[in-house]
Amino acid sequence: MKKIFLTTVLVFISLATTAQYKYRDSNRIGIIFGINQFTLNTSNFDAKPAMGWNAGLSVRGNFYNDWDMVYAMQFSENNFTVATKNLFLANEDVNYKLASAQISLMLSYKIVENHLSLEFGPVVQVNGKLNIDKENQNNIISGTTLFAKDITDITKFNFYPAVGITAGVKHLRVNVQYQYGVNNILGNLNKQNFGPNFKGNAGILSANLLVYL
């Protein structure tokens, strides 16, 4: 996972350098921090959304007329729970954590200059395996014969179309964004002969504070 994060950082630096060259008169570098709600949309087991956090950097520059271009690199911890039964056959929701890094390239339409904009574009995410507490690894996922630890090796690269809105003042803004994963985030599980055809799409709702330098 450290190698994935390092690669993501290098790519972002390259993008930011390019943006600085093109938009040197209007570039603004922003610091991102906020929260997210991760939802795993699947019929294979009972998954519920949970809260996580975001942190990162963005570069905003003029693109054309009323349009800006926004590059962003964001690190996140995403969480969701899955219904299971523990060793005593009692119902227990197990929390799954997903550490991830995202690179996004968004077009931003300026409704009100420096105050309100509508944004949309692609997001690429890289992540490691899901993490669960050691004491929950042998819980049985409700409605299946799988252990909680069996579903941790998910797809490592994911693609999200995203749409959002940003509002505030020149140096301090709030961004609310929704991302929907178009690829099967559970696809790796189909290679492990667990039986059912696993299919899942991730949805991420984020609320971030952006401080522009």
Secondary structure per residue as TSV (DSSP state, phi and psi in degrees):
chain	resnum	aa	ss	phi	psi
A	1	M	-	360.0	-33.8
A	2	K	H	-62.3	-38.6
A	3	K	H	-64.7	-39.0
A	4	I	H	-63.1	-45.2
A	5	F	H	-62.4	-42.1
A	6	L	H	-63.3	-43.9
A	7	T	H	-60.1	-42.5
A	8	T	H	-63.1	-42.7
A	9	V	H	-61.2	-44.4
A	10	L	H	-63.5	-40.9
A	11	V	H	-62.8	-43.7
A	12	F	H	-63.2	-42.5
A	13	I	H	-59.5	-40.2
A	14	S	H	-62.7	-45.0
A	15	L	H	-63.6	-43.6
A	16	A	H	-64.2	-38.0
A	17	T	H	-63.9	-43.5
A	18	T	H	-61.1	-44.0
A	19	A	H	-63.4	-39.9
A	20	Q	H	-62.4	-37.7
A	21	Y	H	-67.9	-40.9
A	22	K	H	-77.8	-36.1
A	23	Y	S	-122.6	40.0
A	24	R	T	-61.0	-23.2
A	25	D	T	-85.4	-12.7
A	26	S	T	-135.5	4.1
A	27	N	-	-64.0	141.5
A	28	R	E	-133.7	127.5
A	29	I	E	-96.2	129.8
A	30	G	E	-119.6	147.3
A	31	I	E	-99.3	130.9
A	32	I	E	-109.9	133.3
A	33	F	E	-153.5	143.3
A	34	G	E	-178.9	-159.0
A	35	I	E	-126.5	161.5
A	36	N	E	-141.7	157.9
A	37	Q	E	-122.6	118.4
A	38	F	E	-101.3	127.6
A	39	T	E	-120.1	127.2
A	40	L	E	-100.5	109.0
A	41	N	E	-88.8	103.4
A	42	T	E	-151.1	152.1
A	43	S	S	-103.5	3.0
A	44	N	S	-77.6	-26.7
A	45	F	S	-159.8	170.7
A	46	D	-	-87.7	101.1
A	47	A	E	-110.3	139.8
A	48	K	E	-124.3	143.5
A	49	P	E	-69.4	154.9
A	50	A	E	-146.1	169.4
A	51	M	E	-93.3	148.6
A	52	G	E	-141.7	-164.5
A	53	W	E	-133.5	160.0
A	54	N	E	-130.0	150.5
A	55	A	E	-155.8	143.6
A	56	G	E	176.9	-161.7
A	57	L	E	-134.8	152.8
A	58	S	E	-140.5	157.0
A	59	V	E	-128.2	122.2
A	60	R	E	-114.1	130.3
A	61	G	E	-144.7	154.9
A	62	N	E	-60.6	139.6
A	63	F	E	-114.7	-59.1
A	64	Y	E	-164.5	123.1
A	65	N	T	49.6	-112.9
A	66	D	T	-90.1	17.0
A	67	W	E	-113.3	137.5
A	68	D	E	-107.6	161.4
A	69	M	E	-116.0	133.0
A	70	V	E	-123.6	116.4
A	71	Y	E	-96.2	141.4
A	72	A	E	-146.6	145.7
A	73	M	E	-123.4	127.2
A	74	Q	E	-136.0	133.0
A	75	F	E	-104.6	140.4
A	76	S	E	-140.5	154.2
A	77	E	E	-115.2	114.9
A	78	N	E	-100.9	147.0
A	79	N	E	-135.4	144.8
A	80	F	E	-152.9	164.2
A	81	T	E	-118.9	153.8
A	82	V	E	-128.1	135.1
A	83	A	E	-71.3	128.7
A	84	T	E	-139.0	175.2
A	85	K	E	-120.8	132.5
A	86	N	-	-83.2	-173.3
A	87	L	T	-63.0	-20.2
A	88	F	T	-97.2	12.0
A	89	L	S	63.5	21.4
A	90	A	-	-89.5	144.9
A	91	N	E	-67.0	135.7
A	92	E	E	-151.7	127.2
A	93	D	E	-84.6	121.3
A	94	V	E	-96.2	131.0
A	95	N	E	-87.3	128.8
A	96	Y	E	-108.2	131.8
A	97	K	E	-109.8	138.3
A	98	L	E	-127.7	109.9
A	99	A	E	-83.5	130.8
A	100	S	E	-145.7	159.9
A	101	A	E	-129.2	139.2
A	102	Q	E	-126.8	144.0
A	103	I	E	-118.0	131.1
A	104	S	E	-131.3	152.7
A	105	L	E	-134.5	105.4
A	106	M	E	-114.5	138.9
A	107	L	E	-85.9	135.1
A	108	S	E	-124.4	116.3
A	109	Y	E	-91.2	121.1
A	110	K	E	-83.1	101.4
A	111	I	E	-72.0	-47.6
A	112	V	E	-130.7	118.7
A	113	E	T	-51.3	125.5
A	114	N	T	67.9	5.7
A	115	H	T	-129.9	-36.6
A	116	L	E	-150.0	128.2
A	117	S	E	-146.5	152.1
A	118	L	E	-109.9	132.4
A	119	E	E	-130.1	146.4
A	120	F	E	-155.9	154.1
A	121	G	E	161.2	-176.1
A	122	P	E	-89.6	149.2
A	123	V	E	-129.5	130.5
A	124	V	E	-110.9	129.5
A	125	Q	E	-118.8	137.5
A	126	V	E	-119.0	141.7
A	127	N	E	-151.0	166.9
A	128	G	-	-96.1	-156.2
A	129	K	-	-78.2	161.9
A	130	L	-	-69.8	145.8
A	131	N	B	-115.8	136.6
A	132	I	-	-133.4	160.1
A	133	D	-	-65.5	144.5
A	134	K	G	-57.2	-37.1
A	135	E	G	-71.6	-12.1
A	136	N	G	-101.2	-2.8
A	137	Q	T	-61.1	-32.5
A	138	N	T	-100.8	13.0
A	139	N	-	-63.7	149.0
A	140	I	E	-94.1	126.6
A	141	I	E	-67.4	126.5
A	142	S	T	-56.5	133.4
A	143	G	T	82.3	3.6
A	144	T	S	-136.6	178.7
A	145	T	S	-108.0	14.7
A	146	L	-	-88.2	145.2
A	147	F	B	-78.7	156.0
A	148	A	G	-57.8	-34.0
A	149	K	G	-73.0	-15.3
A	150	D	G	-71.1	-21.0
A	151	I	G	-106.4	19.7
A	152	T	-	-82.5	-21.8
A	153	D	-	-89.6	80.7
A	154	I	-	-94.6	177.2
A	155	T	-	-62.0	134.8
A	156	K	S	-88.2	-24.5
A	157	F	E	-120.4	127.5
A	158	N	E	-134.7	148.9
A	159	F	E	-119.1	129.8
A	160	Y	E	-127.8	115.5
A	161	P	E	-68.6	142.3
A	162	A	E	-135.5	151.1
A	163	V	E	-140.9	143.6
A	164	G	E	-160.8	177.7
A	165	I	E	-135.9	140.2
A	166	T	E	-123.2	131.8
A	167	A	E	-140.5	149.8
A	168	G	E	151.3	-145.3
A	169	V	-	-117.8	-177.8
A	170	K	S	-57.3	-41.6
A	171	H	S	-108.3	-1.9
A	172	L	E	-145.6	116.0
A	173	R	E	-138.5	159.8
A	174	V	E	-114.2	132.8
A	175	N	E	-118.4	128.7
A	176	V	E	-115.0	127.1
A	177	Q	E	-140.8	143.5
A	178	Y	E	-120.6	133.8
A	179	Q	E	-121.7	139.2
A	180	Y	E	-126.3	123.8
A	181	G	-	-75.7	123.0
A	182	V	-	-87.9	-18.9
A	183	N	S	-97.4	164.8
A	184	N	-	-78.7	104.3
A	185	I	T	-70.6	-16.2
A	186	L	T	-99.6	10.8
A	187	G	G	-57.2	-35.7
A	188	N	G	-60.8	-28.4
A	189	L	G	-67.8	-22.8
A	190	N	G	-72.9	-10.3
A	191	K	G	-91.1	-1.1
A	192	Q	T	-110.8	13.0
A	193	N	T	55.5	42.1
A	194	F	-	-83.2	-12.7
A	195	G	S	117.3	-78.0
A	196	P	S	-73.3	160.1
A	197	N	-	-83.1	109.6
A	198	F	-	-81.8	132.2
A	199	K	-	-143.6	125.8
A	200	G	E	-154.7	143.0
A	201	N	E	-125.9	135.4
A	202	A	E	-91.7	142.7
A	203	G	E	-124.9	131.6
A	204	I	E	-127.6	120.4
A	205	L	E	-105.6	122.3
A	206	S	E	-122.5	146.8
A	207	A	E	-128.8	113.0
A	208	N	E	-121.5	146.5
A	209	L	E	-97.8	129.3
A	210	L	E	-114.3	123.0
A	211	V	E	-108.0	111.4
A	212	Y	E	-90.0	130.5
A	213	L	-	-81.4	360.0
